[in-house]
Amino acid sequence: MLAEYRQNIFQEQIKILERSSIANRDRLNRLISSEESARLISGLPLIHPDIRQLGVGGRVNIPLNLDYNINSTDERVSVLYSEMEASRRMSSLSLRSMEDIKKQIEEIDLRWQYIPSVTPVTGIVTSSYGRRSDPFTGLYAMHRGIDIAAASGTPVRAPANGIVVKTGMDTRYGLHIDLDHQNGFKTRYGHLSTVLVKQGMEVVRGDLIGHVGMTGRASGHHLHYEVHKNRRRVDPMKYIRSENGC
């Protein structure tokens, strides 16, 4: 009688573990689904199904469910153990994959910090990149930047990490600053009233570098802002994210 009682208890414990294993596999499948979505978003390739099965210790293809007919207690325990081992290995693979995703996102975020993707000043774009009527001559000419109108003294901030490669004064740009973002991107800020940085200084996105003015060839207070990519001046608006519009 005692042996039969113990056997019944053992059988109930196996059933509990089987149900727990099924629940764990459901959670694992949801984890894998979330992991695959994260890999796609971060630009990483999906893990091939064969790698999930073969690359983590051997193929395990066990139709474990409560209706699966296994008569022998030893067989049930063996199947349960195999299923738990497969789940453990696949969970470990997913966790390692999540670490790869985290590193990928951190690298993308770091690269993004060096792309001029926010506006350097709060104001209104009064002149876009492209051909326009020159306000001084009335003739059509190429405007290779954007003009952002703002009150005199409005803060001008670095739109990305970089190094100050030039500050100076000339008749065209007036008081101006050039930043090198060390990835093919450079930016220029013209018609400033003040310059708060020096050549060789490192700046990070959001650092105050100067103030809006109307020095040089300017008909009003504004910032002339240029973006250079691989030594060619390009439209800055192509790099400014919409949520950071002027």
PyRosetta script that sets phi, psi and omega in degrees:
from pyrosetta import init, pose_from_sequence

init()
pose = pose_from_sequence("MLAEYRQNIFQEQIKILERSSIANRDRLNRLISSEESARLISGLPLIHPDIRQLGVGGRVNIPLNLDYNINSTDERVSVLYSEMEASRRMSSLSLRSMEDIKKQIEEIDLRWQYIPSVTPVTGIVTSSYGRRSDPFTGLYAMHRGIDIAAASGTPVRAPANGIVVKTGMDTRYGLHIDLDHQNGFKTRYGHLSTVLVKQGMEVVRGDLIGHVGMTGRASGHHLHYEVHKNRRRVDPMKYIRSENGC")
pose.set_psi(1, -42.1)
pose.set_omega(1, -179.1)
pose.set_phi(2, -64.1)
pose.set_psi(2, -41.2)
pose.set_omega(2, 179.6)
pose.set_phi(3, -64.3)
pose.set_psi(3, -40.4)
pose.set_omega(3, 179.1)
pose.set_phi(4, -65.4)
pose.set_psi(4, -41.1)
pose.set_omega(4, 178.6)
pose.set_phi(5, -61.1)
pose.set_psi(5, -44.8)
pose.set_omega(5, 179.1)
pose.set_phi(6, -63.5)
pose.set_psi(6, -38.5)
pose.set_omega(6, 178.8)
pose.set_phi(7, -63.8)
pose.set_psi(7, -40.6)
pose.set_omega(7, 178.8)
pose.set_phi(8, -64.1)
pose.set_psi(8, -43.1)
pose.set_omega(8, 177.5)
pose.set_phi(9, -60.7)
pose.set_psi(9, -42.8)
pose.set_omega(9, -179.7)
pose.set_phi(10, -62.5)
pose.set_psi(10, -41.8)
pose.set_omega(10, 179.3)
pose.set_phi(11, -63.3)
pose.set_psi(11, -39.6)
pose.set_omega(11, 178.5)
pose.set_phi(12, -66.4)
pose.set_psi(12, -38.9)
pose.set_omega(12, 178.5)
pose.set_phi(13, -65.2)
pose.set_psi(13, -38.3)
pose.set_omega(13, 177.2)
pose.set_phi(14, -62.6)
pose.set_psi(14, -42.8)
pose.set_omega(14, 179.1)
pose.set_phi(15, -60.8)
pose.set_psi(15, -40.5)
pose.set_omega(15, 179.1)
pose.set_phi(16, -63.1)
pose.set_psi(16, -43.7)
pose.set_omega(16, 180.0)
pose.set_phi(17, -66.3)
pose.set_psi(17, -36.2)
pose.set_omega(17, 177.9)
pose.set_phi(18, -64.1)
pose.set_psi(18, -44.4)
pose.set_omega(18, 177.9)
pose.set_phi(19, -63.3)
pose.set_psi(19, -41.1)
pose.set_omega(19, 178.5)
pose.set_phi(20, -63.1)
pose.set_psi(20, -39.2)
pose.set_omega(20, 179.3)
pose.set_phi(21, -64.3)
pose.set_psi(21, -40.1)
pose.set_omega(21, 178.3)
pose.set_phi(22, -64.4)
pose.set_psi(22, -42.6)
pose.set_omega(22, 178.8)
pose.set_phi(23, -64.1)
pose.set_psi(23, -40.3)
pose.set_omega(23, 178.8)
pose.set_phi(24, -64.4)
pose.set_psi(24, -39.3)
pose.set_omega(24, 178.5)
pose.set_phi(25, -65.5)
pose.set_psi(25, -37.6)
pose.set_omega(25, 176.2)
pose.set_phi(26, -61.4)
pose.set_psi(26, -43.8)
pose.set_omega(26, 178.4)
pose.set_phi(27, -65.1)
pose.set_psi(27, -37.8)
pose.set_omega(27, 179.0)
pose.set_phi(28, -64.0)
pose.set_psi(28, -42.2)
pose.set_omega(28, 178.9)
pose.set_phi(29, -62.1)
pose.set_psi(29, -37.4)
pose.set_omega(29, 176.8)
pose.set_phi(30, -68.1)
pose.set_psi(30, -38.8)
pose.set_omega(30, 176.9)
pose.set_phi(31, -61.7)
pose.set_psi(31, -45.3)
pose.set_omega(31, 179.9)
pose.set_phi(32, -63.0)
pose.set_psi(32, -40.5)
pose.set_omega(32, 178.5)
pose.set_phi(33, -61.8)
pose.set_psi(33, -44.1)
pose.set_omega(33, 178.7)
pose.set_phi(34, -66.3)
pose.set_psi(34, -40.3)
pose.set_omega(34, 179.2)
pose.set_phi(35, -62.4)
pose.set_psi(35, -42.4)
pose.set_omega(35, -179.9)
pose.set_phi(36, -65.4)
pose.set_psi(36, -38.3)
pose.set_omega(36, 176.9)
pose.set_phi(37, -63.5)
pose.set_psi(37, -42.0)
pose.set_omega(37, 179.6)
pose.set_phi(38, -65.0)
pose.set_psi(38, -37.5)
pose.set_omega(38, 178.5)
pose.set_phi(39, -64.2)
pose.set_psi(39, -41.3)
pose.set_omega(39, 179.3)
pose.set_phi(40, -63.7)
pose.set_psi(40, -44.2)
pose.set_omega(40, -178.3)
pose.set_phi(41, -64.2)
pose.set_psi(41, -38.2)
pose.set_omega(41, -177.0)
pose.set_phi(42, -84.2)
pose.set_psi(42, -3.5)
pose.set_omega(42, 177.8)
pose.set_phi(43, 87.4)
pose.set_psi(43, 10.4)
pose.set_omega(43, 178.1)
pose.set_phi(44, -89.8)
pose.set_psi(44, 147.2)
pose.set_omega(44, 177.9)
pose.set_phi(45, -70.4)
pose.set_psi(45, 152.8)
pose.set_omega(45, 177.3)
pose.set_phi(46, -70.4)
pose.set_psi(46, 150.2)
pose.set_omega(46, 175.1)
pose.set_phi(47, -77.8)
pose.set_psi(47, 127.5)
pose.set_omega(47, -177.8)
pose.set_phi(48, -64.6)
pose.set_psi(48, 140.3)
pose.set_omega(48, -179.9)
pose.set_phi(49, -54.1)
pose.set_psi(49, -35.6)
pose.set_omega(49, 179.6)
pose.set_phi(50, -64.5)
pose.set_psi(50, -33.3)
pose.set_omega(50, 178.3)
pose.set_phi(51, -68.5)
pose.set_psi(51, -39.1)
pose.set_omega(51, 177.8)
pose.set_phi(52, -62.2)
pose.set_psi(52, -36.5)
pose.set_omega(52, -177.4)
pose.set_phi(53, -86.0)
pose.set_psi(53, -48.3)
pose.set_omega(53, -173.8)
pose.set_phi(54, -90.9)
pose.set_psi(54, -29.5)
pose.set_omega(54, -173.2)
pose.set_phi(55, -82.3)
pose.set_psi(55, 1.3)
pose.set_omega(55, -178.9)
pose.set_phi(56, -120.8)
pose.set_psi(56, 22.9)
pose.set_omega(56, 173.1)
pose.set_phi(57, 122.4)
pose.set_psi(57, 12.9)
pose.set_omega(57, 178.0)
pose.set_phi(58, 112.8)
pose.set_psi(58, 148.5)
pose.set_omega(58, -177.8)
pose.set_phi(59, -67.2)
pose.set_psi(59, 135.3)
pose.set_omega(59, 174.4)
pose.set_phi(60, -130.3)
pose.set_psi(60, 114.9)
pose.set_omega(60, -178.0)
pose.set_phi(61, -130.3)
pose.set_psi(61, 80.5)
pose.set_omega(61, -172.8)
pose.set_phi(62, -115.5)
pose.set_psi(62, 118.2)
pose.set_omega(62, -179.3)
pose.set_phi(63, -78.7)
pose.set_psi(63, 68.6)
pose.set_omega(63, -175.6)
pose.set_phi(64, -78.2)
pose.set_psi(64, 119.3)
pose.set_omega(64, 172.3)
pose.set_phi(65, -159.2)
pose.set_psi(65, 169.3)
pose.set_omega(65, -172.9)
pose.set_phi(66, -69.4)
pose.set_psi(66, -17.7)
pose.set_omega(66, -179.1)
pose.set_phi(67, -94.9)
pose.set_psi(67, -4.5)
pose.set_omega(67, -177.6)
pose.set_phi(68, -69.4)
pose.set_psi(68, 127.7)
pose.set_omega(68, -170.7)
pose.set_phi(69, -90.7)
pose.set_psi(69, 99.8)
pose.set_omega(69, 173.8)
pose.set_phi(70, -124.3)
pose.set_psi(70, 117.2)
pose.set_omega(70, -173.9)
pose.set_phi(71, -82.3)
pose.set_psi(71, -41.1)
pose.set_omega(71, -174.3)
pose.set_phi(72, -76.8)
pose.set_psi(72, 134.1)
pose.set_omega(72, 176.4)
pose.set_phi(73, -62.0)
pose.set_psi(73, -40.3)
pose.set_omega(73, 178.7)
pose.set_phi(74, -61.2)
pose.set_psi(74, -39.9)
pose.set_omega(74, 178.9)
pose.set_phi(75, -65.2)
pose.set_psi(75, -40.8)
pose.set_omega(75, 179.5)
pose.set_phi(76, -63.5)
pose.set_psi(76, -42.6)
pose.set_omega(76, 178.8)
pose.set_phi(77, -65.5)
pose.set_psi(77, -40.7)
pose.set_omega(77, 179.7)
pose.set_phi(78, -63.6)
pose.set_psi(78, -44.2)
pose.set_omega(78, 178.5)
pose.set_phi(79, -63.8)
pose.set_psi(79, -43.6)
pose.set_omega(79, -179.8)
pose.set_phi(80, -61.3)
pose.set_psi(80, -43.1)
pose.set_omega(80, 179.3)
pose.set_phi(81, -63.8)
pose.set_psi(81, -44.7)
pose.set_omega(81, -179.5)
pose.set_phi(82, -62.1)
pose.set_psi(82, -42.0)
pose.set_omega(82, 179.3)
pose.set_phi(83, -64.0)
pose.set_psi(83, -42.3)
pose.set_omega(83, 179.8)
pose.set_phi(84, -66.4)
pose.set_psi(84, -38.2)
pose.set_omega(84, 177.9)
pose.set_phi(85, -65.7)
pose.set_psi(85, -41.7)
pose.set_omega(85, 178.7)
pose.set_phi(86, -63.1)
pose.set_psi(86, -43.5)
pose.set_omega(86, 179.6)
pose.set_phi(87, -63.7)
pose.set_psi(87, -39.7)
pose.set_omega(87, 179.7)
pose.set_phi(88, -63.4)
pose.set_psi(88, -46.1)
pose.set_omega(88, -179.3)
pose.set_phi(89, -65.3)
pose.set_psi(89, -41.8)
pose.set_omega(89, -179.5)
pose.set_phi(90, -68.8)
pose.set_psi(90, -34.7)
pose.set_omega(90, 175.6)
pose.set_phi(91, -64.4)
pose.set_psi(91, -41.6)
pose.set_omega(91, 179.1)
pose.set_phi(92, -62.9)
pose.set_psi(92, -40.4)
pose.set_omega(92, 178.3)
pose.set_phi(93, -63.3)
pose.set_psi(93, -42.9)
pose.set_omega(93, 179.2)
pose.set_phi(94, -64.7)
pose.set_psi(94, -38.5)
pose.set_omega(94, 178.7)
pose.set_phi(95, -66.3)
pose.set_psi(95, -39.9)
pose.set_omega(95, 176.2)
pose.set_phi(96, -65.4)
pose.set_psi(96, -36.7)
pose.set_omega(96, 177.3)
pose.set_phi(97, -63.6)
pose.set_psi(97, -40.6)
pose.set_omega(97, 178.4)
pose.set_phi(98, -61.9)
pose.set_psi(98, -35.9)
pose.set_omega(98, 176.5)
pose.set_phi(99, -64.3)
pose.set_psi(99, -40.5)
pose.set_omega(99, 177.0)
pose.set_phi(100, -62.8)
pose.set_psi(100, -41.1)
pose.set_omega(100, 179.4)
pose.set_phi(101, -63.0)
pose.set_psi(101, -44.2)
pose.set_omega(101, 179.4)
pose.set_phi(102, -59.4)
pose.set_psi(102, -45.6)
pose.set_omega(102, 179.5)
pose.set_phi(103, -63.5)
pose.set_psi(103, -40.5)
pose.set_omega(103, 179.8)
pose.set_phi(104, -62.8)
pose.set_psi(104, -43.4)
pose.set_omega(104, 179.9)
pose.set_phi(105, -65.7)
pose.set_psi(105, -39.8)
pose.set_omega(105, 178.4)
pose.set_phi(106, -63.2)
pose.set_psi(106, -40.1)
pose.set_omega(106, 178.8)
pose.set_phi(107, -66.6)
pose.set_psi(107, -40.7)
pose.set_omega(107, 178.2)
pose.set_phi(108, -63.7)
pose.set_psi(108, -43.0)
pose.set_omega(108, 180.0)
pose.set_phi(109, -63.5)
pose.set_psi(109, -39.3)
pose.set_omega(109, 179.2)
pose.set_phi(110, -64.3)
pose.set_psi(110, -45.8)
pose.set_omega(110, 178.6)
pose.set_phi(111, -62.1)
pose.set_psi(111, -38.1)
pose.set_omega(111, -178.6)
pose.set_phi(112, -64.0)
pose.set_psi(112, -29.5)
pose.set_omega(112, -179.7)
pose.set_phi(113, -65.2)
pose.set_psi(113, -17.8)
pose.set_omega(113, -178.6)
pose.set_phi(114, -103.6)
pose.set_psi(114, 9.5)
pose.set_omega(114, 176.5)
pose.set_phi(115, -106.7)
pose.set_psi(115, 126.7)
pose.set_omega(115, -176.9)
pose.set_phi(116, -71.3)
pose.set_psi(116, 81.3)
pose.set_omega(116, -171.0)
pose.set_phi(117, -109.0)
pose.set_psi(117, 7.2)
pose.set_omega(117, 175.1)
pose.set_phi(118, -126.8)
pose.set_psi(118, 157.5)
pose.set_omega(118, -179.4)
pose.set_phi(119, -74.6)
pose.set_psi(119, 140.4)
pose.set_omega(119, -178.6)
pose.set_phi(120, -78.4)
pose.set_psi(120, -12.9)
pose.set_omega(120, -177.5)
pose.set_phi(121, -151.4)
pose.set_psi(121, 149.2)
pose.set_omega(121, 176.5)
pose.set_phi(122, -87.7)
pose.set_psi(122, 120.5)
pose.set_omega(122, -178.5)
pose.set_phi(123, -177.9)
pose.set_psi(123, -157.9)
pose.set_omega(123, -177.6)
pose.set_phi(124, -121.5)
pose.set_psi(124, 129.5)
pose.set_omega(124, 177.3)
pose.set_phi(125, -72.2)
pose.set_psi(125, 114.7)
pose.set_omega(125, -178.1)
pose.set_phi(126, -104.2)
pose.set_psi(126, -13.9)
pose.set_omega(126, 177.4)
pose.set_phi(127, -148.2)
pose.set_psi(127, 122.9)
pose.set_omega(127, -176.6)
pose.set_phi(128, -89.0)
pose.set_psi(128, 173.4)
pose.set_omega(128, 174.9)
pose.set_phi(129, -71.8)
pose.set_psi(129, 135.1)
pose.set_omega(129, 177.3)
pose.set_phi(130, 130.3)
pose.set_psi(130, -171.0)
pose.set_omega(130, -179.5)
pose.set_phi(131, -72.1)
pose.set_psi(131, 138.5)
pose.set_omega(131, 179.7)
pose.set_phi(132, -153.9)
pose.set_psi(132, 167.7)
pose.set_omega(132, 174.7)
pose.set_phi(133, -79.6)
pose.set_psi(133, 120.7)
pose.set_omega(133, -180.0)
pose.set_phi(134, -62.9)
pose.set_psi(134, 125.8)
pose.set_omega(134, -176.5)
pose.set_phi(135, -65.4)
pose.set_psi(135, -15.9)
pose.set_omega(135, -178.6)
pose.set_phi(136, -98.7)
pose.set_psi(136, -36.9)
pose.set_omega(136, -176.2)
pose.set_phi(137, -105.6)
pose.set_psi(137, -20.9)
pose.set_omega(137, -175.9)
pose.set_phi(138, 79.3)
pose.set_psi(138, -2.6)
pose.set_omega(138, -179.8)
pose.set_phi(139, -89.7)
pose.set_psi(139, 151.5)
pose.set_omega(139, 178.0)
pose.set_phi(140, -75.6)
pose.set_psi(140, 133.1)
pose.set_omega(140, -179.9)
pose.set_phi(141, -149.3)
pose.set_psi(141, 160.4)
pose.set_omega(141, -179.9)
pose.set_phi(142, -77.3)
pose.set_psi(142, 125.8)
pose.set_omega(142, 175.3)
pose.set_phi(143, -102.7)
pose.set_psi(143, 108.5)
pose.set_omega(143, -170.3)
pose.set_phi(144, -97.0)
pose.set_psi(144, 40.9)
pose.set_omega(144, 176.3)
pose.set_phi(145, -169.0)
pose.set_psi(145, -165.3)
pose.set_omega(145, 173.3)
pose.set_phi(146, -126.6)
pose.set_psi(146, 150.2)
pose.set_omega(146, 174.9)
pose.set_phi(147, -107.2)
pose.set_psi(147, 128.3)
pose.set_omega(147, 179.7)
pose.set_phi(148, -116.0)
pose.set_psi(148, 109.4)
pose.set_omega(148, -179.1)
pose.set_phi(149, -74.5)
pose.set_psi(149, 135.1)
pose.set_omega(149, 178.7)
pose.set_phi(150, -159.0)
pose.set_psi(150, 159.5)
pose.set_omega(150, -179.5)
pose.set_phi(151, -64.6)
pose.set_psi(151, 151.0)
pose.set_omega(151, 177.3)
pose.set_phi(152, -56.7)
pose.set_psi(152, 133.2)
pose.set_omega(152, 179.4)
pose.set_phi(153, 89.4)
pose.set_psi(153, -1.4)
pose.set_omega(153, 177.1)
pose.set_phi(154, -61.6)
pose.set_psi(154, 134.2)
pose.set_omega(154, -178.0)
pose.set_phi(155, -61.5)
pose.set_psi(155, 139.6)
pose.set_omega(155, 172.6)
pose.set_phi(156, -112.8)
pose.set_psi(156, 126.7)
pose.set_omega(156, -174.4)
pose.set_phi(157, -122.1)
pose.set_psi(157, 151.0)
pose.set_omega(157, 179.2)
pose.set_phi(158, -65.6)
pose.set_psi(158, 127.9)
pose.set_omega(158, -179.7)
pose.set_phi(159, -83.4)
pose.set_psi(159, -3.5)
pose.set_omega(159, 179.3)
pose.set_phi(160, -165.5)
pose.set_psi(160, 164.3)
pose.set_omega(160, 176.3)
pose.set_phi(161, -64.7)
pose.set_psi(161, 147.3)
pose.set_omega(161, 178.2)
pose.set_phi(162, 178.1)
pose.set_psi(162, -168.9)
pose.set_omega(162, 179.9)
pose.set_phi(163, -126.3)
pose.set_psi(163, 137.9)
pose.set_omega(163, 176.4)
pose.set_phi(164, -73.3)
pose.set_psi(164, 116.3)
pose.set_omega(164, -178.9)
pose.set_phi(165, -103.6)
pose.set_psi(165, -15.5)
pose.set_omega(165, -179.4)
pose.set_phi(166, -162.2)
pose.set_psi(166, 141.3)
pose.set_omega(166, 165.8)
pose.set_phi(167, -136.4)
pose.set_psi(167, 145.9)
pose.set_omega(167, -178.6)
pose.set_phi(168, -177.8)
pose.set_psi(168, -172.7)
pose.set_omega(168, -178.3)
pose.set_phi(169, -137.5)
pose.set_psi(169, 129.5)
pose.set_omega(169, 171.7)
pose.set_phi(170, -146.2)
pose.set_psi(170, 173.5)
pose.set_omega(170, -173.7)
pose.set_phi(171, -71.8)
pose.set_psi(171, -23.2)
pose.set_omega(171, -177.3)
pose.set_phi(172, -87.9)
pose.set_psi(172, -58.5)
pose.set_omega(172, -175.8)
pose.set_phi(173, -89.6)
pose.set_psi(173, -9.4)
pose.set_omega(173, -175.0)
pose.set_phi(174, 66.0)
pose.set_psi(174, -145.0)
pose.set_omega(174, 176.3)
pose.set_phi(175, -73.4)
pose.set_psi(175, 123.5)
pose.set_omega(175, -172.5)
pose.set_phi(176, -145.1)
pose.set_psi(176, 165.9)
pose.set_omega(176, -179.3)
pose.set_phi(177, -134.1)
pose.set_psi(177, 140.2)
pose.set_omega(177, 171.1)
pose.set_phi(178, -118.2)
pose.set_psi(178, 131.5)
pose.set_omega(178, 175.5)
pose.set_phi(179, -115.0)
pose.set_psi(179, 142.2)
pose.set_omega(179, 174.0)
pose.set_phi(180, -111.1)
pose.set_psi(180, 120.8)
pose.set_omega(180, -177.5)
pose.set_phi(181, -94.1)
pose.set_psi(181, 6.1)
pose.set_omega(181, 167.6)
pose.set_phi(182, 63.2)
pose.set_psi(182, 26.0)
pose.set_omega(182, 178.3)
pose.set_phi(183, -143.4)
pose.set_psi(183, 26.2)
pose.set_omega(183, -176.0)
pose.set_phi(184, 95.5)
pose.set_psi(184, -11.9)
pose.set_omega(184, -179.8)
pose.set_phi(185, -100.7)
pose.set_psi(185, 136.0)
pose.set_omega(185, 169.2)
pose.set_phi(186, -133.0)
pose.set_psi(186, 153.5)
pose.set_omega(186, 178.7)
pose.set_phi(187, -133.4)
pose.set_psi(187, 151.3)
pose.set_omega(187, 179.3)
pose.set_phi(188, -129.2)
pose.set_psi(188, 143.7)
pose.set_omega(188, -177.6)
pose.set_phi(189, -129.7)
pose.set_psi(189, 114.3)
pose.set_omega(189, -174.0)
pose.set_phi(190, -116.0)
pose.set_psi(190, 163.9)
pose.set_omega(190, 177.4)
pose.set_phi(191, 68.0)
pose.set_psi(191, 29.5)
pose.set_omega(191, -178.1)
pose.set_phi(192, -72.3)
pose.set_psi(192, 155.6)
pose.set_omega(192, 172.8)
pose.set_phi(193, -93.3)
pose.set_psi(193, -30.2)
pose.set_omega(193, 177.1)
pose.set_phi(194, -142.5)
pose.set_psi(194, 151.7)
pose.set_omega(194, 173.6)
pose.set_phi(195, -119.6)
pose.set_psi(195, 127.4)
pose.set_omega(195, -174.8)
pose.set_phi(196, -110.3)
pose.set_psi(196, 9.1)
pose.set_omega(196, 180.0)
pose.set_phi(197, -127.3)
pose.set_psi(197, 165.8)
pose.set_omega(197, 179.1)
pose.set_phi(198, -126.4)
pose.set_psi(198, 156.9)
pose.set_omega(198, 179.2)
pose.set_phi(199, -56.4)
pose.set_psi(199, 133.7)
pose.set_omega(199, 179.6)
pose.set_phi(200, 95.9)
pose.set_psi(200, -13.4)
pose.set_omega(200, -180.0)
pose.set_phi(201, -71.5)
pose.set_psi(201, 143.3)
pose.set_omega(201, 172.6)
pose.set_phi(202, -92.3)
pose.set_psi(202, 139.5)
pose.set_omega(202, 177.7)
pose.set_phi(203, -128.6)
pose.set_psi(203, 155.2)
pose.set_omega(203, 174.1)
pose.set_phi(204, -119.2)
pose.set_psi(204, 159.8)
pose.set_omega(204, -178.3)
pose.set_phi(205, -51.5)
pose.set_psi(205, 128.5)
pose.set_omega(205, 178.7)
pose.set_phi(206, 99.0)
pose.set_psi(206, -12.2)
pose.set_omega(206, 179.3)
pose.set_phi(207, -65.9)
pose.set_psi(207, 140.0)
pose.set_omega(207, 176.3)
pose.set_phi(208, -74.5)
pose.set_psi(208, 124.8)
pose.set_omega(208, -178.1)
pose.set_phi(209, -117.3)
pose.set_psi(209, -18.2)
pose.set_omega(209, -179.8)
pose.set_phi(210, -179.2)
pose.set_psi(210, -167.9)
pose.set_omega(210, -179.8)
pose.set_phi(211, -135.5)
pose.set_psi(211, 149.7)
pose.set_omega(211, 179.1)
pose.set_phi(212, -63.6)
pose.set_psi(212, 140.9)
pose.set_omega(212, 175.7)
pose.set_phi(213, -147.9)
pose.set_psi(213, -154.2)
pose.set_omega(213, 175.3)
pose.set_phi(214, -146.3)
pose.set_psi(214, 39.1)
pose.set_omega(214, 177.8)
pose.set_phi(215, -75.3)
pose.set_psi(215, 158.8)
pose.set_omega(215, 179.0)
pose.set_phi(216, 74.8)
pose.set_psi(216, -149.6)
pose.set_omega(216, -175.8)
pose.set_phi(217, -85.6)
pose.set_psi(217, 78.8)
pose.set_omega(217, -177.2)
pose.set_phi(218, -136.1)
pose.set_psi(218, 140.9)
pose.set_omega(218, 179.9)
pose.set_phi(219, -101.8)
pose.set_psi(219, 1.1)
pose.set_omega(219, 178.8)
pose.set_phi(220, -172.9)
pose.set_psi(220, 171.5)
pose.set_omega(220, -179.0)
pose.set_phi(221, -71.6)
pose.set_psi(221, 119.4)
pose.set_omega(221, 177.3)
pose.set_phi(222, -167.0)
pose.set_psi(222, 167.5)
pose.set_omega(222, 173.8)
pose.set_phi(223, -106.6)
pose.set_psi(223, 125.8)
pose.set_omega(223, 169.4)
pose.set_phi(224, -90.5)
pose.set_psi(224, 121.7)
pose.set_omega(224, -172.9)
pose.set_phi(225, -123.6)
pose.set_psi(225, 125.6)
pose.set_omega(225, 178.9)
pose.set_phi(226, -120.9)
pose.set_psi(226, 148.0)
pose.set_omega(226, 171.3)
pose.set_phi(227, -122.2)
pose.set_psi(227, 127.0)
pose.set_omega(227, 177.3)
pose.set_phi(228, -111.2)
pose.set_psi(228, 129.6)
pose.set_omega(228, 176.2)
pose.set_phi(229, -122.9)
pose.set_psi(229, 120.0)
pose.set_omega(229, -178.2)
pose.set_phi(230, 50.5)
pose.set_psi(230, 46.8)
pose.set_omega(230, 174.4)
pose.set_phi(231, 72.3)
pose.set_psi(231, 10.8)
pose.set_omega(231, 176.4)
pose.set_phi(232, -118.6)
pose.set_psi(232, 134.5)
pose.set_omega(232, 177.7)
pose.set_phi(233, -75.6)
pose.set_psi(233, 130.7)
pose.set_omega(233, -176.5)
pose.set_phi(234, -126.9)
pose.set_psi(234, 169.1)
pose.set_omega(234, -179.5)
pose.set_phi(235, -70.0)
pose.set_psi(235, 116.0)
pose.set_omega(235, -179.5)
pose.set_phi(236, -60.4)
pose.set_psi(236, -29.0)
pose.set_omega(236, -176.6)
pose.set_phi(237, -65.4)
pose.set_psi(237, -20.6)
pose.set_omega(237, 178.6)
pose.set_phi(238, -69.9)
pose.set_psi(238, -18.0)
pose.set_omega(238, -176.9)
pose.set_phi(239, -109.9)
pose.set_psi(239, -8.2)
pose.set_omega(239, -179.9)
pose.set_phi(240, -86.4)
pose.set_psi(240, 119.2)
pose.set_omega(240, 179.0)
pose.set_phi(241, -64.7)
pose.set_psi(241, 144.5)
pose.set_omega(241, -172.5)
pose.set_phi(242, -58.0)
pose.set_psi(242, -34.8)
pose.set_omega(242, -178.1)
pose.set_phi(243, -71.2)
pose.set_psi(243, -10.0)
pose.set_omega(243, 179.7)
pose.set_phi(244, -113.1)
pose.set_psi(244, 28.3)
pose.set_omega(244, -179.8)
pose.set_phi(245, -62.8)
pose.set_psi(245, 160.6)
pose.set_omega(245, -177.0)
pose.set_phi(246, -69.1)
pose.dump_pdb("model.pdb")
